[in-house]
Amino acid sequence: MQNPFIASDQVCQMVSENKGITYEVQCVTARFRTDEDFVRELLPPCYRMPELPMATLMLGKVKNHGPQAVDRGYTYCDLGILGFDCRYEDLKEPAEYTPVVYFNQEAVIYSGREFLGEPKRYGRTEFFLFNDHVSASLVRFGQSIAEIEADLGPDLGRQEPVISYGAHLKCCLTHQQNEMMYDPVAAVSRREFLALHKRVGSGSLKLIGGFKDALDEIPVIGDCGFEYQECLITYTNPLDTKSYPNREDFMPYYMGTCQNYVRHI
C-alpha cells in the first residue's frame, strides 16, 4: 500500500513532464492609470518602469482547463489579482508585477507562493453577471475591500491571443526568519490570453481597503477601462530564472508583499 505522505513514482513522473497549465477564467477587469512615483517605489530592483504607470484589477472565477497532474481533478477558485505594468530585461512583450493576489483555495495559494513567490492571500470574490451588467466584490475577513460595477456592450466574440508575462519575486527567509535563505529570484512566466467572449463597458472602481489590505492607498488617476471576459489563460515558464546577490536591497519588497500581514508598523 502506498504511503499517503510519499508521492508515487507515477506522480513524480507526471510532474517532471509538466510543461504548463491552462485555466478557464470568467472575470471583469478595471484598468487605470496610477501615479508614476508610486509604481517606481513599488517595483523591485529586477523590474523596470513601463512607458506609462498602468495598473489592472481583475476579479472573477477560475477553473483549471483539464485535470492537473497532482490534483487528479479540477480546481475551482475565486480570483482577485492586482497587477502593475513593468518591463523585464529585453522582453518585447509587457510584464505585470503583482504585489497582492487573492484566492480562496488552499492548493492554489500555497503552490503559487512556493513555485513562483506570488504573494497570494486568502480572499473571496462575489461575482454576478446579469444581462448587460456585471458586479464583482473582493472580500477579506467579511469586509469588501474592492468593488467593480460595469455596464457592458455587445459580445465581441473570440479574440486573437495576447501574450504577456507575469513578473514575480521569489524569496525565502531562513528558519530563524531574520535573513534570506538564498539570493532573491526573478521568476517570469509567459501568459497567453485567449478571450472566447469579450465585452467592453463603462462603470466604477472602488478600492476600499481593509485593516490588512492597503488597496485604498493606490492612486487612481483619470477614468478606468472595463472589460468582461471569458477566456483561457495558459501559463508556461520558458525563461530561466535570474538571481540577484544584493539581498538587502530586495528585503523590503519581499517583506512588504509575501510577509506583509499588517498595513503599517
Secondary structure, DSSP 8 states (H G I E B T S, - for coil): ---TTS--HHHHHHHHT---EEEEEEEEEEEEE--HHHHHHHS-TTSB--SS-EEEEEEEEEEESS--TTTSS--EEEEEEEEEEEB-TT-SS-EEEEEEEEES-HHHHHHHHHHH---EEE-EEEEEEETTEEEEEEEETTEEEEEEEEEE---------EEEEEEEEE--B-TTSSSBSS--EEEEEEEEEEEEEEEEEEEEEEE--BTTB-GGGS--EEEEEEEEEEEEEEEE--S--EE-S-HHHHHHHHHTTTT--SS--
